[in-house]
Amino acid sequence: MDTKEIYARMGISPEVYEYGEKIIEKLLPRFDEIDRVAEFNQAKVLSAMQKNRVNAAHFAATTGYGYNDGGRETLEKVYADTFHTEAALVRPQITCGTHALAVALSANLRPGDELLSPVGRPYDTLEEVIGIRDSIGSLKEYGVSYRQVDLLPDSSFDYDGIRAAINERTKLVTIQRSKGYQTRLTFSSEMIGELITFIKSINPDIICMVDNCYGEFVQTIEPSDLGADMIVGSLIKNPGGGLAPIGGYICGTAKCVEQCAYRLSAPGLGQEVGANLGLLPSFFQGFFLAPTVTAGALKGSVFAANVYESLGFKVVPNSTEPRYDIIQAVELGSPEGVIAFCQGIQAAAPVDSYVTPVPWAMPGYDSEVIMAAGAFVQGSSIELSADGPIRPPYAVYFQGGLTWFHAKTGILMSLQKMLDAGLVTL
Ligand SMILES: *Cc1c(COP(=O)(O)O)cnc(C)c1O
């Protein structure tokens, strides 16, 4: 039995398989570039582990208060050294990306301060953290005001607008690297670095925080290499490498991270408490695997863009653009397209592959949403996943894949479902 045949037994026809192979042939130089970035990042993580003399004692579980947790302290040094920051907070007590961002913001802002987003509207869940949408315990309730400067129509920074928005109360600037579910571009670390330099030239005391979700290890440098005071993200995305079952990180200046530690635990306690609950082996090993896992997910996005663009669909980013995160949007143009695509991703999953996802009215959304996820870790989006609201332009957002081959299988399966539904012809 050969590869084509094993795929056929899984429900992917030879026709679909061959279509994919022709696309991949042209992508080999691109994949080689992605591998080169992964190789560099692998060395970066490995050096940080060696420098900090990671050993088996660092994998021991702690419980209760978690005092004298050498493993936890070493993991945080490994993160700090990898991302070239003075300090890091990497904890299972940080529930998710939104929580990490909420801690970083509320820890470094005080009543009367102003928060500025110079890159337009932030990620959905941040709207409630900030108080753009009223919510219990928002920054707004604590007397922190918010200002936003939208991007120019071509996704570039509105420098004049940003200069005008900065005032004596501006304490912290939040910059979201990934486009999330918007249609703008994702920013490169270099672009973010330029923006930070501009902001610091107006007032060097303004804290620059980057929402780094989905961006880690996509490039050889991170925003923390180019002036960010804090970078923040989720461990069930890129840096957890698919193994971390929960968690978030904040890497940055000693001063900012110290504030975060006191906010996460309690005034007077800070970074000294927080049991690891036996999760450190998966945190260390996941971080070790993260550069190659991210590379696999990235190849999947590039492959999806090229497959669907060649069939006439609009894809963002397009088939040739450089990439600064792992998210791929595909505009399928019809509800049936979104449903078929997501059902294909689900059918290719290692977990819950027999489940058929259907659109449902999710709380907080104004249209029905369909989600495909067959993940080892619930809600993990470094694992192969896709979702889309059932409304024009009927776009599906696709990301993840713990291995390139699994991402490939998922995309081929989505194409098979589209073909079976009569929505494409090869
Ligand atoms: C995922 C994400 C978040 C929030 O993370 P959760 O883990 O879902 O809370 C914030 N910002 C961006 C850009 C994200 O992609």
The ligand as an ORCA input file, in Angstrom:
! r2SCAN-3c Opt
* xyz 0 1
  C      -6.377     33.754     20.969
  C      -6.122     35.196     21.076
  C      -6.373     35.917     22.256
  C      -7.054     35.322     23.456
  O      -6.661     34.087     23.808
  P      -7.626     33.032     24.523
  O      -6.632     32.003     24.918
  O      -8.623     32.562     23.534
  O      -8.238     33.706     25.705
  C      -6.035     37.243     22.274
  N      -5.516     37.862     21.211
  C      -5.293     37.216     20.054
  C      -4.716     37.961     18.885
  C      -5.579     35.869     19.947
  O      -5.348     35.233     18.798
*
